[in-house]
Structures are given as structure tokens and as C-alpha cells.
Amino acid sequence: MKKKRIILFLLFLFPIPGVVIYFSIFTDADMMRKYGFNRFISLPETHWNMQDVSIDDINTIELESPAFKLDTIIKSMKGKTEILNFKLTHTDEPELAWIKSYKVELEYGENIDKVGDYLCHNNLDYNPNTLYKYWNMPDKINILSTRIITVGPGLTAIEFPKGYAFPIMSDQKLKVFAQVLNLNEPEIDKQIVHKSYLNYSLDKNEHEAIKPLFTAFAYITRPIKGKEYDSEVYKDCRPAVSADKTGLDEQSMVTSHWVVKPGEETSRINVTAQMNVPYNTTVHYIGSHMHPYASHIALYDVTDSVLVFRAKASNYENKSGITKMEHYSSTEGFMLYRDHQYELECKTYNPTSENQDMMAVLYMYLYDKELDEKIKIKKAEKEKSSS
């Protein structure tokens, strides 16, 4: 609080230098740091429209972002961002709720972009510790990702299979992170709006039991350091956002954004530690996020020497962009094993004469049998006490 007061006092005394420094430090490529700074000094968020558009028994929240102005080429992770913090409901007591689907449409004028030509990504985040503290599950505290869902070009909607959903508490804070891009139109002049649709239900209104899911992610990483880290292409991809120290040496870093040169390229790494599968369980939904010029992303079980899953990406032939990405959805699911080794492969084809930025991630949703058991026990206790 003391630091915040000092910063606000200095900005009041020196408004012009403060504004110049603010916009020179926090450029569009530094939106996450800018957001964190704004939150620190309690600057208000830009205005979003949030409304209930539920039909019958389907609870749907529509989240409409402020307009993004596109007037030039904007590479991945370089576009303006808008962030919204919200809650599903405002009940007196926290209740178990289920996120069943999420989609985003980009509107400009009377047009709707359902492919994602101007979409960098749209993320839905939460604090998993809130959920697992409520259910007294300390083994999952500070372990799981804060990401619930990411949608992007070629995969702008996610719907979990019947009987499965993502669990949260009704009073949890959720966050939408929306960002735009423009890879092909230098003379563009558009106002783009993110419209997100979140479908959910309260567990007390479910007629049949829902099984909970949790996330396990796998992403291609590359070690970077020195001049390679400072290159312009890497700056466009913002490696610092996702860079972590590795066991290579003290100076080594890895990033989930890298550069692909003209021609074909295949990257393959071990992702067992990334996935961190806590026990043998089934996976029921897999989505992916890739940049243009990706051909496919594939997960291999090295222990059994089998291909587990492959998602192909369809690219435009005459411009940069992904039109479709394959995904997996199944009530039956398939097994992932705690003691198996897994590798992730990404194949790319860059037909241009220039280096291009790349990213390749699998978002896997696994059956949380430990939480399911907790839910069943609590329901049984409630039924016993009311009888």
C-alpha cells in the first residue's frame, strides 16, 4: 500500500513525464506487465458488457469486450489486450458449478468472424487453489495451471463431452484475456469486438451426476539465450511471458514461442514433466493452439511406442492463417499413465522466404477421480442428514 501511494503521488506531481514513461515502457507488446501495473495502482478496467442470455435450462453468459482498433499488421502476441474479471453468480454461499462449453466470435460491423482470422487468442482463467482448498485437497494446491480454456484461430469453441465438465465454485473469480492480431491486411481499418459465450450449470440443478475434469498441458519449448533471445522475431512472440529456467545451466531459458525457418521442420521433446499426470486416468477432451504454418501436433506414449493423439492444422493457401484445427472429444476417453513417458511433436511447413513465429500446445482435460469421490461423499452426507 505504501509503494502504491508513492507511485500515485509521483504521477500527480509529474503528470507529463509520468505519461511519457508509462507509454514508452508499456507498449502493446507489454500488455501483461501493463495490466499488472494498472491493477497495482488500482486503475479501472476498460468497460465490458456482461449479460445473461440463458435459454430454458442452459445457463449462458455473454461477455462483450471493448472494441479493438485494427489499422496495421499485428503479429502474434503484439496486439492490444482487454481483460475482464468476473464471477458466474453472486450467491451467499459457494456452490459447485460446471463449465460445459466456451466459444468466442469476433464481430466487426455486421460481420462475424467464426474462424479467428483476427483472433490471437481468448483465454478463460481461474485460481485452482480456491476450488481445491474448498474440497480439502492439498495435493492439488499450487500444482495446476490457472488456465481453464484457450481458444484461437481454427478452434474458436470448446464443448466438453456429455457427462463431463470443468468444476469451479460459483463465487470464484474468473478472468477473460482477449487479444487480436492481423497477419494479412496492411491497409485494414476495422473495429473488432470479442464476444465470448460461457455455458455453465449449478450442480444442484443437474439431474444426472457430472464427472469433473482437470487440465494437463503439453507444449513445445526451445532453449534460448544471448542474441537469439533478443532477436526481433522472439520479441514479437514474447518469450519472456512463458520462459522458465531449465536444468541445462544457470543462463539457459526455454520458451514456448520459437522461430521456424523457410521449409519443413519437425520438433519433438519429452513432455512427461510438463503433463505431470498425478495418477492413471482417462482423457476426455483435447484442444490445441498452433500458429500459422503448423501442420500437426502429436502426442506419443514412448513407453508403449504408440501415437496417442494427433491434431492436424489446416492453413490458408494464399495468406497466413489457420482455418481449422482438429480436436478430440469422447465420453469413453483413453488412458494416460502416471509412470509412462510422453513426447510431443510439432511439424511445420513455412512456404515463405522469411522466418515465422511458432507455438504448439495441447490442452488436455482428464477425469479427476479424486475430486469426483469427494463430491460423491459430500452428496451422500447431505442426503443422509436431510432424510
ROLOZA-458499 format. One record per residue (C-alpha): x, y, z; residue in three letters. Coordinates in Angstrom, 1 decimal, decimal comma. Example, Ala and Ser with C-alpha at 12.3 -4.5 7.8 and 13.67 -1.06 7.14 Angstrom:
east/north/up/aa
12,3/-4,5/7,8/ALA
13,7/-1,1/7,1/SER
% end
This chain:
east/north/up/aa
0,0/0,0/0,0/MET
2,9/2,4/0,8/LYS
4,5/1,8/-2,6/LYS
1,2/2,4/-4,3/LYS
0,7/5,7/-2,6/ARG
4,3/6,8/-3,5/ILE
3,7/6,0/-7,2/ILE
0,4/7,8/-7,3/LEU
1,9/10,8/-5,6/PHE
4,8/11,0/-8,1/LEU
2,4/10,7/-11,0/LEU
0,4/13,5/-9,5/PHE
3,5/15,7/-9,2/LEU
4,9/14,9/-12,6/PHE
2,0/14,0/-14,9/PRO
3,6/14,7/-18,3/ILE
6,9/12,7/-17,6/PRO
4,7/10,0/-16,0/GLY
2,5/9,6/-19,0/VAL
5,5/9,5/-21,4/VAL
7,3/6,9/-19,3/ILE
4,1/4,9/-18,9/TYR
3,5/4,6/-22,7/PHE
7,2/4,1/-23,5/SER
7,6/1,3/-21,1/ILE
4,3/-0,4/-21,6/PHE
4,0/-0,7/-25,3/THR
1,4/-3,0/-27,0/ASP
4,0/-5,8/-26,7/ALA
4,0/-5,4/-22,9/ASP
0,3/-5,8/-22,2/MET
0,6/-8,3/-19,4/MET
3,0/-6,1/-17,5/ARG
0,8/-3,1/-18,2/LYS
-2,2/-4,9/-16,9/TYR
-0,3/-5,9/-13,7/GLY
0,8/-2,3/-13,1/PHE
-2,7/-0,9/-13,7/ASN
-4,1/-3,4/-11,2/ARG
-1,3/-2,5/-8,7/PHE
-2,2/1,2/-8,7/ILE
-5,9/0,4/-8,9/SER
-6,6/1,9/-12,4/LEU
-10,1/0,9/-13,5/PRO
-10,6/-1,7/-16,2/GLU
-12,0/-0,8/-19,5/THR
-15,7/-1,4/-19,9/HIS
-17,0/-4,8/-20,9/TRP
-20,7/-5,7/-21,4/ASN
-21,8/-8,8/-19,5/MET
-25,3/-10,2/-19,7/GLN
-27,3/-13,3/-19,0/ASP
-28,5/-14,8/-22,3/VAL
-29,7/-18,1/-20,9/SER
-32,4/-20,1/-22,7/ILE
-34,5/-22,6/-20,8/ASP
-32,2/-24,7/-18,6/ASP
-29,0/-23,7/-20,4/ILE
-27,2/-21,0/-18,4/ASN
-25,2/-18,8/-20,8/THR
-23,2/-15,6/-20,0/ILE
-22,3/-13,3/-22,9/GLU
-19,1/-11,3/-22,4/LEU
-18,6/-8,5/-24,9/GLU
-15,2/-6,8/-25,0/SER
-14,4/-3,1/-25,8/PRO
-13,6/-2,6/-29,5/ALA
-10,1/-3,3/-30,7/PHE
-9,0/-0,9/-33,5/LYS
-7,1/-2,7/-36,3/LEU
-5,2/-0,3/-38,7/ASP
-2,0/-2,1/-39,5/THR
-0,2/-5,5/-39,4/ILE
-0,2/-7,0/-35,9/ILE
1,9/-10,2/-35,2/LYS
1,1/-12,8/-32,6/SER
1,2/-11,5/-29,0/MET
1,7/-7,9/-30,3/LYS
-1,9/-6,8/-30,4/GLY
-3,9/-4,9/-27,8/LYS
-5,4/-6,8/-25,0/THR
-8,5/-6,4/-22,9/GLU
-9,1/-8,2/-19,6/ILE
-12,3/-8,8/-17,6/LEU
-12,6/-10,1/-14,1/ASN
-16,0/-11,5/-13,1/PHE
-18,0/-14,2/-11,3/LYS
-20,6/-16,6/-12,5/LEU
-23,0/-15,9/-9,8/THR
-23,2/-13,9/-6,6/HIS
-24,7/-16,5/-4,2/THR
-24,5/-16,1/-0,5/ASP
-22,7/-19,4/-0,1/GLU
-20,3/-21,0/-2,7/PRO
-21,8/-23,8/-4,7/GLU
-20,3/-26,4/-7,1/LEU
-20,7/-25,2/-10,7/ALA
-19,8/-26,8/-14,0/TRP
-18,4/-25,1/-17,1/ILE
-19,7/-27,1/-20,1/LYS
-18,6/-25,0/-23,1/SER
-17,0/-21,8/-24,2/TYR
-16,8/-20,1/-27,5/LYS
-15,7/-16,7/-29,0/VAL
-16,9/-14,8/-32,1/GLU
-15,2/-11,7/-33,4/LEU
-17,6/-9,1/-34,7/GLU
-16,9/-6,1/-36,9/TYR
-19,8/-4,1/-38,3/GLY
-22,4/-6,6/-39,4/GLU
-19,8/-9,3/-40,0/ASN
-18,9/-12,2/-37,7/ILE
-15,5/-14,0/-37,8/ASP
-16,0/-17,6/-36,6/LYS
-12,7/-18,9/-37,9/VAL
-10,5/-16,5/-36,0/GLY
-8,7/-14,5/-38,7/ASP
-8,3/-11,6/-36,4/TYR
-8,0/-13,6/-33,2/LEU
-4,7/-14,1/-31,4/CYS
-6,4/-15,9/-28,5/HIS
-9,1/-15,7/-25,9/ASN
-8,3/-17,3/-22,5/ASN
-10,6/-18,1/-19,6/LEU
-8,6/-18,3/-16,3/ASP
-9,3/-19,0/-12,7/TYR
-7,5/-19,8/-9,4/ASN
-7,5/-23,6/-9,0/PRO
-6,4/-23,2/-5,3/ASN
-9,8/-21,7/-4,5/THR
-11,5/-24,9/-5,8/LEU
-9,2/-27,4/-4,2/TYR
-9,0/-25,6/-0,8/LYS
-12,8/-25,8/-0,6/TYR
-12,7/-29,5/-1,2/TRP
-9,7/-30,0/1,1/ASN
-7,3/-31,4/-1,5/MET
-3,9/-30,0/-0,5/PRO
-2,1/-32,3/-3,1/ASP
-3,5/-30,1/-5,9/LYS
-2,7/-26,7/-4,3/ILE
-0,1/-24,7/-6,4/ASN
0,1/-27,6/-8,9/ILE
-2,4/-27,0/-11,6/LEU
-2,5/-24,3/-14,3/SER
-4,7/-21,2/-13,9/THR
-5,9/-21,7/-17,4/ARG
-9,3/-23,3/-18,0/ILE
-9,7/-22,8/-21,7/ILE
-7,8/-21,2/-24,6/THR
-9,5/-20,7/-28,0/VAL
-7,7/-19,4/-31,1/GLY
-7,7/-19,5/-34,9/PRO
-9,2/-22,7/-36,2/GLY
-10,6/-23,7/-32,8/LEU
-12,8/-20,9/-31,5/THR
-15,1/-23,1/-29,4/ALA
-14,8/-25,9/-26,9/ILE
-17,6/-28,2/-25,7/GLU
-16,9/-31,0/-23,2/PHE
-18,5/-34,4/-23,9/PRO
-21,8/-35,3/-22,3/LYS
-21,4/-36,2/-18,6/GLY
-18,1/-34,3/-18,2/TYR
-17,5/-30,7/-17,3/ALA
-14,9/-28,4/-15,7/PHE
-15,6/-27,8/-12,0/PRO
-15,5/-24,4/-10,2/ILE
-17,1/-22,8/-7,2/MET
-19,9/-20,4/-8,0/SER
-18,3/-17,5/-6,2/ASP
-14,8/-17,9/-7,8/GLN
-13,2/-15,0/-9,6/LYS
-12,8/-15,8/-13,4/LEU
-10,8/-13,8/-15,9/LYS
-11,1/-13,4/-19,6/VAL
-8,0/-12,3/-21,5/PHE
-8,8/-11,2/-25,1/ALA
-6,2/-10,3/-27,8/GLN
-6,4/-9,6/-31,5/VAL
-4,0/-9,8/-34,4/LEU
-3,9/-9,0/-38,2/ASN
-1,4/-11,0/-40,3/LEU
-2,5/-10,1/-43,8/ASN
-4,1/-6,7/-44,3/GLU
-1,7/-3,7/-44,0/PRO
-4,5/-1,2/-45,1/GLU
-7,1/-2,5/-42,7/ILE
-9,5/-0,2/-40,8/ASP
-11,7/-2,3/-38,6/LYS
-13,2/-2,2/-35,1/GLN
-13,1/-5,7/-33,7/ILE
-15,2/-6,9/-30,7/VAL
-14,6/-10,2/-28,8/HIS
-18,0/-11,9/-27,9/LYS
-17,5/-14,8/-25,6/SER
-20,2/-17,2/-24,6/TYR
-19,8/-19,3/-21,4/LEU
-22,3/-22,1/-20,8/ASN
-22,5/-23,5/-17,2/TYR
-24,8/-25,1/-14,7/SER
-25,1/-25,3/-10,9/LEU
-24,6/-28,9/-9,6/ASP
-27,9/-28,7/-7,6/LYS
-29,8/-28,3/-10,9/ASN
-28,2/-31,3/-12,6/GLU
-30,5/-34,4/-12,9/HIS
-27,5/-36,7/-13,6/GLU
-24,1/-36,8/-12,0/ALA
-21,3/-34,8/-13,8/ILE
-17,8/-36,1/-13,7/LYS
-15,1/-33,4/-13,1/PRO
-12,2/-32,7/-15,4/LEU
-8,8/-31,1/-14,7/PHE
-6,1/-29,9/-17,1/THR
-2,8/-31,2/-18,2/ALA
-0,9/-29,2/-20,8/PHE
2,0/-30,1/-23,1/ALA
3,9/-27,6/-25,3/TYR
6,9/-27,5/-27,5/ILE
9,7/-25,5/-25,9/THR
13,1/-24,3/-27,2/ARG
16,2/-23,3/-25,2/PRO
17,1/-19,7/-25,8/ILE
19,8/-17,2/-24,6/LYS
22,0/-14,4/-25,7/GLY
21,4/-12,8/-29,1/LYS
18,8/-15,4/-30,1/GLU
16,7/-14,3/-27,1/TYR
16,9/-10,6/-28,1/ASP
16,0/-11,1/-31,8/SER
13,1/-9,2/-33,2/GLU
11,1/-12,3/-34,0/VAL
11,4/-13,6/-30,5/TYR
10,3/-10,2/-29,2/LYS
7,2/-10,4/-31,3/ASP
6,4/-13,8/-29,7/CYS
7,1/-12,5/-26,2/ARG
9,1/-15,5/-24,9/PRO
9,5/-13,8/-21,6/ALA
5,9/-14,4/-20,9/VAL
6,4/-18,2/-20,7/SER
10,1/-18,5/-20,2/ALA
11,4/-20,7/-17,3/ASP
14,8/-21,8/-16,1/LYS
15,7/-25,3/-17,1/THR
18,2/-27,8/-15,8/GLY
20,6/-27,0/-18,7/LEU
22,6/-24,4/-16,9/ASP
22,1/-21,2/-14,9/GLU
22,0/-19,0/-18,0/GLN
19,6/-21,2/-20,0/SER
16,0/-20,4/-20,6/MET
13,2/-22,1/-22,5/VAL
10,3/-20,5/-24,4/THR
7,1/-21,9/-25,8/SER
7,4/-19,5/-28,7/HIS
10,1/-20,1/-31,3/TRP
11,1/-19,4/-34,9/VAL
10,7/-21,6/-37,9/VAL
12,8/-21,0/-41,0/LYS
11,6/-21,5/-44,6/PRO
10,8/-25,1/-45,4/GLY
9,8/-28,1/-43,4/GLU
10,8/-28,7/-39,8/GLU
9,9/-31,2/-37,0/THR
10,3/-30,5/-33,3/SER
10,0/-33,2/-30,7/ARG
10,6/-33,1/-27,0/ILE
9,8/-35,0/-23,8/ASN
6,7/-33,5/-22,0/VAL
6,3/-36,0/-19,2/THR
7,2/-33,5/-16,5/ALA
5,0/-30,8/-18,1/GLN
1,9/-33,0/-18,1/MET
2,6/-34,2/-14,6/ASN
-0,2/-36,9/-14,7/VAL
-0,9/-37,5/-11,0/PRO
-2,4/-41,0/-11,4/TYR
-3,7/-43,3/-14,1/ASN
-6,8/-41,7/-15,5/THR
-8,7/-41,1/-18,7/THR
-8,6/-38,0/-21,0/VAL
-11,9/-36,8/-22,5/HIS
-11,1/-33,7/-24,4/TYR
-8,0/-32,4/-26,2/ILE
-7,7/-29,0/-27,8/GLY
-4,7/-27,3/-29,4/SER
-3,2/-23,9/-30,1/HIS
-0,8/-23,5/-33,0/MET
0,5/-20,6/-35,1/HIS
0,2/-20,4/-38,9/PRO
2,4/-22,8/-40,9/TYR
2,0/-25,6/-38,3/ALA
1,0/-28,9/-40,0/SER
0,2/-31,0/-37,0/HIS
0,8/-31,6/-33,3/ILE
1,1/-35,1/-31,9/ALA
1,4/-36,8/-28,5/LEU
3,4/-40,1/-28,3/TYR
3,4/-42,6/-25,5/ASP
7,2/-43,5/-25,6/VAL
6,8/-46,3/-23,0/THR
4,4/-48,2/-25,2/ASP
5,8/-46,8/-28,5/SER
2,3/-45,7/-29,7/VAL
0,8/-42,5/-31,1/LEU
-1,7/-41,3/-28,6/VAL
-3,3/-38,3/-30,4/PHE
-2,6/-36,2/-33,5/ARG
-4,3/-32,9/-34,4/ALA
-3,9/-31,6/-37,9/LYS
-3,9/-27,9/-38,7/ALA
-5,4/-26,6/-42,0/SER
-3,7/-23,4/-43,3/ASN
-4,9/-20,9/-45,9/TYR
-3,2/-21,4/-49,2/GLU
-2,8/-17,8/-50,3/ASN
-2,3/-16,0/-47,0/LYS
-1,1/-16,5/-43,4/SER
-3,6/-18,1/-41,0/GLY
-5,2/-21,3/-39,7/ILE
-8,7/-22,2/-40,8/THR
-9,2/-25,4/-38,8/LYS
-7,6/-27,4/-36,0/MET
-8,7/-30,9/-35,1/GLU
-9,7/-31,8/-31,6/HIS
-10,7/-34,8/-29,5/TYR
-13,9/-35,2/-27,5/SER
-15,2/-38,5/-26,0/SER
-17,3/-39,8/-23,1/THR
-15,3/-43,0/-23,2/GLU
-11,9/-41,4/-23,4/GLY
-8,5/-43,1/-23,3/PHE
-5,9/-43,8/-20,7/MET
-2,9/-41,7/-19,6/LEU
-0,5/-43,3/-17,2/TYR
1,5/-41,8/-14,3/ARG
4,6/-44,0/-14,9/ASP
4,7/-43,6/-18,7/HIS
7,0/-41,3/-20,7/GLN
5,4/-38,9/-23,2/TYR
6,8/-36,9/-26,1/GLU
5,2/-34,0/-28,1/LEU
5,9/-33,5/-31,8/GLU
5,1/-30,5/-34,0/CYS
5,6/-30,5/-37,7/LYS
5,7/-27,2/-39,6/THR
6,0/-26,1/-43,2/TYR
6,9/-22,4/-43,8/ASN
6,4/-21,7/-47,6/PRO
7,6/-18,1/-47,3/THR
11,1/-16,7/-47,7/SER
11,1/-15,3/-44,1/GLU
11,4/-16,7/-40,6/ASN
8,0/-17,1/-38,9/GLN
6,9/-17,3/-35,3/ASP
5,6/-20,6/-34,0/MET
3,8/-22,0/-31,0/MET
2,3/-25,5/-30,4/ALA
0,3/-26,5/-27,3/VAL
-2,0/-29,4/-26,4/LEU
-4,7/-28,7/-23,8/TYR
-5,8/-32,0/-22,3/MET
-8,8/-32,5/-19,9/TYR
-8,5/-35,5/-17,6/LEU
-11,0/-37,2/-15,4/TYR
-10,5/-36,0/-11,8/ASP
-11,4/-39,2/-9,9/LYS
-10,2/-37,8/-6,6/GLU
-12,5/-34,8/-6,7/LEU
-15,3/-37,0/-8,0/ASP
-15,0/-39,1/-4,9/GLU
-15,1/-36,0/-2,7/LYS
-18,3/-34,8/-4,4/ILE
-20,0/-38,2/-4,1/LYS
-19,2/-38,3/-0,3/ILE
-20,5/-34,8/0,3/LYS
-23,7/-35,6/-1,6/LYS
-24,2/-38,8/0,3/ALA
-23,7/-36,9/3,6/GLU
-26,2/-34,2/2,6/LYS
-28,8/-36,8/1,6/GLU
-28,3/-38,7/4,9/LYS
-28,7/-35,5/7,0/SER
-31,8/-34,5/5,2/SER
-33,6/-37,9/5,5/SER
% end
